[in-house]
Amino acid sequence: MAAFLGQLLIGLINGSFYALLSLGLAIIFGLLRVINFAHGAQYMLGAFFAWLLLSYFGLGYWPALIVAPIAVGLVGAVIERTMLRRLYTLDPLYGLLFTFGLALTIEGTFRYLYGASGQPYATPAALAGGTNLGFMFLPVYRGWVIVFSLIVCIGTWLVIEKTKLGSYLRAATENPVLVQSFGINVPFLLTLTYALGAALAALAGVLAAPIYQVSPLMGSNIIIVVFAVVVVGGMGSIMGAIVTGYLLGVAEGLTKVFYPEASNIVIFVIMAIVLLIRPAGLFGRDA
Amino acid sequence: MTLTLDIEKPKEKSPVVAQTVFLGIGLALLILAPLFFYPVFLMKLLCFALFACAFNLLLGYTGLLSFGHAAFFGGAAYFTAHAVKEWGLPPELGILVGVAAAAFLGLIVGYLAIRRQGIYFAMITLALAQMFYFFCLQAEFTKGEDGIQSVPRGHLFGFIDLSQSTNMYYFVLGVFVIGVAIIWRIIHSPFGMILKSIRENETRAVSLGYSVRNYKLAAFVMSAALTGLAGGVKALVFQFATLTDVGWQMSGEVILMTLLGGIGTLIGPLFGAGLVVTLQNYLATSEFPVTIITGLVFMACVLVFRRGIVGEFYHSRLGRKLGFEHRQ
C-alpha cells in the first residue's frame, strides 16, 4: 500500500510537469499553429537560469521562480519576433523543424558550457523536510509542486476562458484576420502567446530543479513524452491538455508499481491505444 | 488553347541528354572515389545518402514528415547484426532480414500514424520511435548500452570476401544504386503520381476516389523498408549496431540531410548526406559539439534555404535551361 501511494505521488508530480508543458504547447499551437519543439529546451532553460541565479548572483528559489520564467519568456519573444514570425505563412511542418533546430542549438550550447552531467539544486529551506501522513511520508516540496502547478494550470485556464485578453486570444485562434480588422494587434498577441508558452515551460523547469538534477538533457527527455500526452489529449482544449497531463502522469506512476519494466513506455502504449479507438484524441475536435 | 501551345512549342534542348550526362558523371565519380577518399567514410556517406533518399520518398513525394525513421534505420541494423552474428547468415540474407524487420515495423508505426495528419503525424512517429528505443534499451538481444559488437562482414554470395574494404565499397555502392533506382521507379510510376497528388491536395485525391490511407501506408512501408536496407548495410560496414542509430537525434539528422539537399529531389539527399557526414567527421576531432552546428544549420535552412542545394540548382537559370523541372 505504501509503495502504491508513493508511486501515485510520483505519478502526480510527473503529471504536474506534463500538464504544465502540454498546456504551454496547446496555447502556442492554438494561436500560432506551431508545434514548439523547443518547449523542452525552454523547460531546461528555466531550471538552468534558476541554477545560474543561485550560483552567480546568490538569488534563491523564490526570486528565481519569478525571474527565470520572465527571462525565458523574453528570449521567446525575441525569437518569435525575429525568426519564427516568418514561418506562419508556410506549412506548419516548417515551424516544427525550426523549433527542433532551436532546441538542438540551445541544448548543444548548454552541454558545451556546463557538461552533460546534472547539477544539484537545493530544496528551498521553507519547503525542506517532510510530514508523516500516517500512511506515508510526504516531502513538503513535492506537495508544493503538485499544489502550485495545479494553481498555475487553473489560473492559466481562467485567464484564457474568463478574461478580456483571453477572449482576444480565443477569437484570434478562430479567425485572426477578422480579429485584426477589429483593430486588435494580432501580431503582438502572437508574440505574447509564444512568450507566455515559453515562460510556462520555464516555470515548470524551476519547479523541477530541486527534484531532478539540472541537466542540459532534461528537456529532450521529457518533450517526447509530452508530445505523446498532447496526441492523447488533442490540442483543441486547454482543459483537456491539463487533465490528460495529470492522468498520464498517474498512469505512469501506477505502472511502476505493477509492471516496472513498462513504466517508461506506458504513455506511448496508451497513445497507440487511443489512436486505434479515438484517433482525434480524448478531447480533440480535429480529426 | 494553352495545351496546344505547349505541345507546339519547340524544345530547345532535350532534358534527357543533360540528365544522362549528369548521371554518368556522378556514377563515374562514385566508382573512382575510393582512389581519393577513405573507403569507410565513403561507405558511411552512401548508407546515409540511401537513408535520406528513402526518407525523402515519404517527405518529398508523399508530403508526410516522419520524425521516427531512426527506428527503421537502427532497428534494421540490430536485426541484420543479430542475424549475421548469432544465426550465422550470409550478408545478403542478413540484410534481407533487416529490411523485412524494418518493413514490418513500418507497417505498425505507419498504420497508427496515418490516423492523424500533419503535425500530429510527426509527433506520433516520434513517440512510437522513442518507444522502440526503450525496447532496444531493455531487450536482451540488443545488448543494452554496449550494442551488438564485432559483427562479421562475411562472404557475399559465398565467394566475395567483404572484409576487404574495396569489395565492401563496391557492394555498398551497388546496394545504393539499386536502392535509388527502386525509388526512381516508384516515383515515376502511376503509384508515385498518386502519392504526389496526395502531397499536393489530399482532399482532392480522396474525392477522386483514391483510398488515400492505403497509399500513404504503402509509401510508409516502402520508405521504411528502403531505410532498413541502408541500416542493414551500415551495420555490416561498421560491424556494430548500437543505440545511437535508433535515437531521436538520428531521425533529426536524416531530416536535416533531406532539407539541406532539397526536399522532393531524387538526388538532393545524397548531397545533404554528403555535407552532414563530412561536417560530422570534421568536427569529430574538435572540441566543438556537432549539435550546435546541426541546430544552427537547421534553423538557417528553414528560414532562408527551404529549396535545398539541389532544389536551388534546379530553380536557377542554368538548372532550368538544362531542363530540370522542379515544382515546390
Interface residues (C-beta under 8 A of the other chain):
Chain A: F29 I35 M83 R86 L87 L90 P92 L93 Y94 L96 L97 F98 F100 G101 L102 A103 L104 T105 I106 E107 G108 T109 R111 Y112 S220 I224 V225 F227 A228 V230 V231 E261 N264 I265 F268 V269 M271 A272 L275 L276 P279
Chain B: L65 L112 A113 R115 R116 G118 I119 Y120 A122 M123 I124 L126 A127 L128 Q130 M131 F134 F135 Q138 W248 G252 I255 L259 F288 P289 V290 T291 I292 T294 G295 L296 V297 F298 M299 C301 V302 L303 R306
